[in-house]
Amino acid sequence: MHFHPKALKDVKGQVGAPMPGKVVDIKVAPGQVVAKGQPLCVLSAMKMETVVNCPVAGTVKAVHVQPDMSLEGDDLILEIE
């Protein structure tokens, strides 16, 4: 069984899943510069899609998910530095 790391709430650049769901699309890549509010990825749960937006401006350090991956709430999606 694989356990996905959780986003730490006190670490500003860690972006976690707002709800359980499946990753539909990833809109950024490591090394990409992102602005606050920019879409990062799309999650789907119960046939509803939710866009996860960037909480801070910076550079994408790592993406921890891939399309069709199932996530629980607060699972780490990506890191921004």
C-alpha positions as CSV (number, residue, x, y, z in Angstrom):
1,M,0.0,0.0,0.0
2,H,1.3,3.4,-1.0
3,F,0.9,6.4,1.4
4,H,1.1,9.8,-0.2
5,P,2.8,12.6,1.8
6,K,0.6,15.3,3.4
7,A,1.1,19.0,2.8
8,L,2.3,20.8,5.9
9,K,0.1,23.7,6.7
10,D,2.9,25.7,8.3
11,V,5.1,25.4,5.1
12,K,4.0,28.2,2.8
13,G,5.1,26.7,-0.5
14,Q,3.4,23.3,0.0
15,V,0.1,22.9,-1.9
16,G,-2.3,20.2,-0.7
17,A,-5.4,18.7,-2.1
18,P,-8.5,20.7,-0.9
19,M,-10.6,17.5,-1.0
20,P,-10.4,13.8,-1.9
21,G,-10.4,13.2,-5.7
22,K,-8.6,12.2,-8.8
23,V,-6.0,14.3,-10.6
24,V,-7.5,15.2,-14.1
25,D,-4.9,17.7,-15.3
26,I,-1.5,19.2,-14.2
27,K,-1.0,22.7,-15.6
28,V,2.6,23.4,-14.4
29,A,6.0,21.7,-14.5
30,P,9.0,21.8,-12.2
31,G,11.1,24.9,-12.8
32,Q,8.1,26.9,-14.1
33,V,7.6,30.4,-12.6
34,V,4.0,30.8,-11.2
35,A,2.0,33.7,-10.0
36,K,-0.4,33.8,-7.0
37,G,-3.9,32.7,-8.2
38,Q,-2.6,30.8,-11.2
39,P,-4.2,27.4,-11.9
40,L,-1.9,24.5,-10.8
41,C,-4.0,21.4,-11.4
42,V,-7.5,20.1,-11.7
43,L,-9.1,17.6,-9.4
44,S,-12.3,15.7,-10.0
45,A,-14.6,14.3,-7.3
46,M,-18.1,13.0,-7.9
47,K,-18.2,14.4,-11.4
48,M,-17.3,17.9,-10.3
49,E,-14.0,19.5,-11.2
50,T,-12.1,21.8,-8.8
51,V,-9.1,23.9,-9.9
52,V,-6.3,24.2,-7.4
53,N,-4.8,27.7,-7.6
54,C,-1.4,28.9,-6.6
55,P,-1.3,30.3,-3.0
56,V,2.0,32.2,-3.4
57,A,4.2,33.4,-6.3
58,G,7.4,31.5,-6.9
59,T,9.0,28.7,-8.9
60,V,7.6,25.1,-8.9
61,K,10.2,23.0,-7.1
62,A,8.5,19.6,-7.5
63,V,5.2,18.0,-8.6
64,H,4.2,15.0,-6.5
65,V,1.2,13.9,-8.5
66,Q,0.4,12.6,-12.0
67,P,-2.9,12.3,-14.0
68,D,-5.4,9.7,-12.8
69,M,-3.8,9.5,-9.4
70,S,-6.3,9.4,-6.5
71,L,-5.7,11.8,-3.6
72,E,-7.1,12.2,-0.1
73,G,-7.6,15.6,1.5
74,D,-4.4,17.5,2.3
75,D,-2.2,15.1,0.1
76,L,0.8,17.0,-1.2
77,I,0.3,18.1,-4.8
78,L,3.4,20.2,-5.4
79,E,6.0,22.5,-3.8
80,I,6.7,26.1,-4.6
81,E,9.9,27.9,-3.6
